[in-house]
Amino acid sequence: MCFLHNHAIIRLIIFLAVLCCGRTTAQTQHNLNVKGLKAPVEILRDQWGVNHIYATNQHDLFFAQGYTAVKDRLFQFEVWRRQATGTVAEILGPDELKRDTGTRLFKFRGDLKKEFNHYHPQGEAIINAYVAGVNAYIDETLQQPDKLPVEFKLLGMKPGKWTPEVVISRHQGLFGNIEEELSLGMAVAKAGEAKVKELMWFHPKVPRLTLDKSIRGDLLSEDILAIYNAYRRGIVFGPEDIKFPKDSTGGMLKMLNQQLNQRNNQPYEHGMEGSNNWIVSGSRTASGHAMLANDPHRSIAVPSLRYMVHLVAPGWNVIGGGEPVIPGVSIGHNEHGAWGLTIYETDGEDLYVYELNPANLKEYRYKEKWVTMKELQETIPVKDAKPVDVMLRYTVHGPVTYIDSVNHKAYAVKGAWLEPGGAPYLASLRMNQAKSWNEFREACSYSHIPGENMIWADKKENIGWQVVGITPVRNSFSGMVPVPGDGRYEWSGYLPIKERPHILNPKKGFFATANQNVTPDTYKRWNTVGYTWADPFRGNRINEVLGKDDKMTMEKMKVL
């Protein structure tokens, strides 16, 4: 493997030199022998620290992506691995037991081969190659501890090996409205359905919020989703977790928490926060070519939640920003087209409430029968303490988050994201190779998580919009309040993604999304469309500007 790059200290000097006097500095070349490659790979590291990877085959391309990404972000990778495997308590102690239990409870436990190949026809091979590259560099650090970043030394720990299951973890995805659902249920129980509808802005339709008579509203105030929320929150270190050098200050702790207290989610608020994207046809640009802009509002974190990379091999030539811990590029372009994303309201979760058998709390009523919960016992390692055994329980709908033994109730989460294909952003692998709108739209049909507005612009001057995300079909209820788990409130499968809203080459010559409702009034499948959206002021402003200017330029796009 040949690397053309600068060491960290040299990059810093170049950066300062460019700022001060605009001079450039010659790059240096290094040859590294890395086990696991089938042929030589060339990597050019540019002045912004972006790796341009040139391989002669697909295996080496993704092996090299994994190797270089973990080389740049080793501590971030280790944090992800521990969150994904439910082993945070091993380094932070008993306070993290609830997190690790939740991670294991919501772990994907389906057919892994089917899961890997959902994201790409050669998904299993791509993920395995990526993981092999990650582990190749981790092996180097274990053999040469001086390569470990300072965080590992402060915490007195070493990085662990990756498995393909870590790549498809769902622990930091954007799934649905389960917390909102519980809150609305409590609000309806206290204030009534009419008052909640008066206070909330539901649109474009108004949902049914009636609580089933079998649900005790007074019990919804229990901490029903504690274990769900625990495994999805960011990690925070305290002074007791860190071995501070004698001359260090609280700044070291602040630095660590900056790196760890992060969620790999897009902020999702029905108000000021949100993302923007838009596409403009060549008829409305100064150049005559189609243009695309994408502005995903992600948490500001150190290290970044994005990772820029350029991947080149036979059949691959894609550049853009991706998740640092998964192969491929989430937002970017290839030789044929560009794509971007913003969140489209998609509710892929429901909270089910069960009646338990007073004589046997392992049994819940479902379709007029007592059904036994499935149980799985796991052992969680704990720092400075004995390992703890936990029992994970499941109903026909999904993981059980809370059992009320006094009132004989149980609560479980049904999540569409637990189906194959629920790993966030990984289906972008298919998009990376799209050569046309039709191929891009086909790739979109595999993008289950999160629900998004995917936009496309290509060199043939096509612009298009396709909503993606796995969405349940609820024919008899809205999914906005908890429902009984007795079999009366079931999903009627999932809507095919190509049947979600979409458009090709709109007559007005542009299209914009900003997390507001952009569903056409003519759309027929309203039982698969959400009821709560971001305020439309951002989308309105984008449409206002694009509608007035038919000579858009790159500079104008950047200003907007």
N, C-alpha and C positions, 0 to 999 in steps of 0.2 A: 504494500500500500504506500503510495507516494503522497505526501502532504506538502503543499506549498502554503506556508502560513508564517505568522509571526508569533513569538512567544508573548504571553500576557503583558509583560513589562514593556516589550517593544511596541505593542499595539497602543499602550497608554502614551508612550512617547510620540508616536505618529499622530495620535489624536490631538495632543497638545500642540504639536508642530503645525498641524493643519489649521487649528484655531488661531494660532499666533501669527503665522506668516504664510500659510498656504502651501508650504513646501511638502513634497512627498518623500517617502523613504523607501529604498529598495527592499523587496521582500526576500525572505530566505526560504530555502528548500530543504526538506527533511525526508528521508526514506525510513519507513517503519515496517518491520516484519510482523504481521498480525496473523495468527493462526485462524483458519476458518474461511479464508477467501479462496475462490476458485481461480481467480486471475488478478493481475494488478489493477488497482483502482487509483485514479487521480483525484485529489481534492484540492481545489483552489479556495483559499480563504481570503475574502476581499477585505477592504479597509473598514467595513462595517461589522466584520466578524461573521458574515454569512458564509456558510460552506456551500460550494458548488461541487457536487459529487458526480464524477464521470466513471461509469462502470461498463463493462462489456456484457454483463448479464444481470438479470433481475435479482438473483440471490445476493450477489455482491453489492448491488445498489442499496438494498434495504439493510444488509449487514453493516455497510458503511454508515448509513443514516443512524442506526442504533448506536454504533461505536462513537461517532462524533457527537451525537446529541448527549449521550451520557457523559462523555468527556467534558462537555461544556456545563452540564447541569447535574452532576452526580448527586449532590445532596437533595435536589428537587426530586430526582428519580427515587432515591431511598425513601423519602417521605411518602411519595405516591405508592411505592411498593408496600410499605407498612400499613397505610390506609387501606389498600386494596386487599391485603391478606389478613387484616384484623390482628396486627401484632404491635400496635402502638403502646399498649400497656407494658410490653417487654422493655421499653426504654423510658417510659414516663410513669409507670407505676399504676396502682389500683384505680386512680381517678379516671383512667381511660378504659376501664373494663366495659362500661356501657357502650362506648364507641366500638370497641372490638366485637362485642356481642352483636351489635346492629350490623356491622359489616358482614359478619358470618351469616347472620339471619337472612340478609338480602343478597347474598352471593348468587351469581348465576350457576345453576346446577344442572343445566340441560346438556344436550349433545354438543360437545366441544367442536367436533369436526364440522357439524352443520353450522355452528356459531361462527367459526373462523371463516368458512367459505361463503357465508352470507355477504360479507363485506367486499369480496372480490372473488372471481372464479379460482384464483390461486391464493386465496386469503390465508390458508393454513401455511403454505410455503413462505409467503411474505412475512407473516407474523413470526414464524420460527426463525427466519433469517434475521429479522430485526432483533429478536431476543438474543440470538447467538452473538450479534454484534455488541449488544449491551453487556452481556456477560463476559465477552472477550476483554473489554476495558476494565470491568470490575475485577477480573482475575489479575490484571496488571497492577491495580491498586492494592490488592491483597498481598501480592508478592513484593510490591514496592510501596510501603505505607507512606513514604514521603510525598506521594502523588495525591494523597487524600486532602480534600479541602479542609479548612480550619474548623468547620462545623463538626466534623467527625471527631476531631481532637478535643473540642470543647465538651462534647457529649460522651466521650469515651466509648465510641461505638465504631463498627465497621459496616460497610454496605453489604447487603445480602444479594444472592443471585435472583434473577428474574425467571419467571415461567410465562408461557403464552397466556395463561389465565389472568396474569396481572394486566396485560394489555387490554383485555376486554372487560375490565372491572367497571361497574356502574356507580362507584361510590361518589362521583362528583358530576353527575349528569343533571340535566334540567328535565324533570319528568312530568310534572302536572301541578295540581292545585290542592294536594292533600291537606296542607295546613290551613289554607283558606276554607276548604270544605268543612273541617272541624270547627273553625271559628264561626262560620256561617250557621252551622248546626246549633252551636251554643247561643248565638244571637237570636235565632228563630225561637229557640226554647224559652228565652227570657222575654223577648219583645214582640214576638209574633211575626209571621211571614209578611204581612202588609207593611209593617214598620220598617223591616229590613229592606224591602224593595223601595221604600220611600227614601231611605238613607243611602243606598248603594246605587251606583250608576251602572246598570246592566244594559248591554247593547251588543249586537243589533237586535237581539230578541231578549225577552224577559223570561228567566228560567222558573220552573216550578221549584219552590223551596219548602214544600210541606214535609214535615217530619212524619215518618210512618208512626202509627199509634203504638207500635211495639217498642219503639225506642224511647228510653227514659232520658229526656233532655237534661235533667239535673245531674246525670252521671257523666255527661260529656265534658265537664270541667276537670275531670281527672287528667293526669299527665299521660294521656293515651299514646301520644307519638314521641315520647321521650327517647326511646331507643332508636327510632327512625331519625330524629333530629340529631342525636348524638353522633351517629356515624357519618353525617353529612356536614358537620361543622368543621371549621378550620382548627388546626393544631396550635396551641399556645404553650410556650415554654415558660417556666418559672425559674428563679435563681437557684432553686434546689436541684434542678436538672442539669446544670452546667458547671463544668470544672473551670472556673475563671482563672486566668493567669493573674499573678500578683499585681501586675500593673494595669489590669483592665478596669473598665468602668461599666456602668449600666448601658452604655452604648452598644456593647457586644450583645447583651440580651435583646435590646431593641432590634438589632440587625437580624438576629435569629428569628424573632417573631415576625419580622417583615417577610422573611423567606418562607415561614411556615403558616402563618395565619392567613391563608388564602383559600378561596374556593375556585375550582376550575369551571365556574359557571359564568354565564353572562348575567349581570345584575338584572333583575326582573321586577320592576316596580310599576304599578299602574299610576304613574305620575311622571316625575321629571326624568327618571333614568330610562335608558333604552338605546337601541342601535338604529342606524340609518343605512339604507342603500338605495341606489337608483340606477336606471339604465336609460340611455338616450340613443335614439336611432341616428343614423348618418344624415338624415334629412334635417336634423336640428343641431348639427355641430359644424363648426367652422371648417373642419378637415374633411367632412363628408363621411367620416368613419364612425361606427357605433362606439359608444363610450360607457364605462361602468365605474361606479364609485361604491365603496363599501367601508363603513365606519362602525365596527362592532364595539360597543362600549363594554370593555372588560375591566375587571378590578385592576387597579394599579398595584403591582406587586414586584418584589425583588426576590428571586428572578422573575422575569416576565411570564405571564401565562401563555404567551405565544412563543413560537420558535420558527425563525425564518430559515428556509433551506431551498436549494435548487437540486433537483434530482434528474439525472440524465443517464439513460441506458436504452437499449433497443426496446421500443414501445413506450418509453417514458421520457418526457421532457417537460417538467412542471416546476414552477417556482412560486413561493408564497409563504404564508404563515400557517403553521399547524400547531397541534398540541405537541409539546416537547416529548411526551411519553408515548406517542402512537406513530406508526409509520404513515407516510404520505403527507399531503398538504390539504388543509381544510378550506382555505380561502386563497385563491391565486389565479394563475393562468398557465396554459400550455401554448403550443404553436397555433392552435385553432380558435380558442376562445378563453374567456375569463368568467369567473363566477364569484358570488358573494352571498352573505346570509344575514338575516336578522330573525329574531324570534317571532313566530306566529302562534298566537294563543292556542294551545293544544292540551287538553285534559286527559292524561293517560293514567290517572289514578282514581281509586275510590276506596272509601273507608267502610268496611262491613262490620256490623254489630251482631253478635251471636248470643243466643240463649244457651247456657251451659246446663248439663245434667247435674242437679244437686248431689246425686249419689256418686257421680264420677266426673270431676271437672275437666277431664281430658276429652270429654264427649260434647259435641255441639249439635244443635238441631239443624238439619238440612233436608229439605223435601220430606218433612214429616217423619224423619228417622234420626236417631242418635248416631252420629258419625265420629269416629275416633281421630283426633288430631295426629298427624305424622310427627314423629319426634326424632331429633338428631342431636346427639351429645358431642360437644367439642371441648377441647382443653385449651385455655388461653394462658400463655406464659406471662408472668408479672414480675416487674423489676423489684428486687429485694424482697420477694415473697414467694410463697408456694404457688404453683399453677392452679388456676381456678377452672372447674368443670361447669359448663353452662349447657342448658337444655334449650334447643331451638325447636319451635313448634309451628306447624303449618296447617291451614285449613284448605279446602278445595279452592279457595280464592287466592291464598297467598300467605305470607309470613304474619304470624301473630305478634303484635307489638305490645299488647297489654291484656292481662287476665284479672278481672275483678272477682275474687273468690267469695267476697261477702255478698255481692248482689248477683252472682252467677252470670256474669257477662264476660265476653271476650271480644277483642277487636283485632281485625287483620286488614292489611293493605293489599289490594289487588293492583298490580302495576303492569301496564303494557310493556314497560322497559325490561321486564323479566323474561320476555319472549326472546328467541334468537334474534340478533340484530340490534340489541339495545345498548351497545357500547357507544357513547357519544362521539360523533364526528368521524368514526372509523370508516363508514360507508363512502367517505369522500375519496377513498382509493379508486373507486369506479369512476368518479367524476374527473379524476386526474388524467384519465386517458380518453375522455370524450372528445370527439372530433366534430360534432354537429349538435344542433338543438335536440334532435331526436335521441341521439346517444346520451346527451346530458340528462334529458328527461327520463330516459330508461335508468340511468345511474341513480337519479333521484328517487326512483321507486324502491330503492333498498335503504334509503336514509330514514331510519325509524326514530332516532333520537338525536337532538331534540326536535320539536316542531319548529319549522323555520320557513321564512320566505327566501327561497333560493332564486337568485337572478343570474342571467346569462347574457353575454354579448359576444359575438364572434366576428371573424374577419370577413364573413360573407354578409355582414351588416344586419344579422338577425339579433333581436333582443327578445328575451322571454322571461317569464316568471312562473315558478312552480312551487306550490306549498308542499312541504314534506313533513313527515312525522307519523308514527303509528298512532292511530286514533280509534278508540272503541266506538262501536255503534250502540247507542243507548236508545232503545225505542220506547221505554216506559218510564224513564226518570232522567233528571238533568245532570246528575253527577256533581251537584253543587252542595249537597248536604249528605251526611252519613245515611246509609240504608241498611236494612236487615240482611243478614247473610243466610236467610232460610231458603233461598232459591227463587224468590219472587222478583228479585232485581238482578238480572243477569245481562251481560253484554251479548250482543248479537254479532259476534265476530269483529273484524277490523275493516275499515274502509280502505280499498286499494288506493295507494298514494296517487296514482294518476287520475283518480276521480276527485281529488282535492282541487281547490281553485287553481287555475293556471291561465296563462295568456301568451300568445306569440305575436310579436310585432303590432302592438296596440296602435290604433288609428291616430291617437294624439301624439305619437312619436316618442313617448317616454313613460316610465312607470317608476313609482317610488314607494318604499315601505319604511315605517319607523315605529314598528310594534303596535300601531293603531289598527283598527279594523279596516282591512282592504278587501273584504269578501264582497264580490259583486252581488247586487240585489237579486240578480237572476239565478243565483246559485240555489240548487234544490236540496242539498243534504244538510239542512240546518241543524239536525241532531248530532252533527259531528263538528260543529263550530262553537268556539268558546263564547262566554258571556261577559268577560271582563278584559279590557284592553287598556293600553297606554293612552293618555290624552293625545288627541290627534294634532296638537299644535305644531309639532316638528314636521310631521308628514304634510300638513297644510302649507307650511312655509316652503318646503322643497318643491311641492307641486306649483306653488305660486311663482317661484323663480324660474323653474324649468318651462312653465307655460308662457312666460313673457319673453324668453330669449331663445331664438332659433339658431344662434351662432355660438353654442357652447364650446369652450376651450378647456384645456387641462387646468389652467390657472383658475378659471371660473369654477370649475368642479371642486378644486381644492378649497377655495374660499367658501363655497356653499357647504 
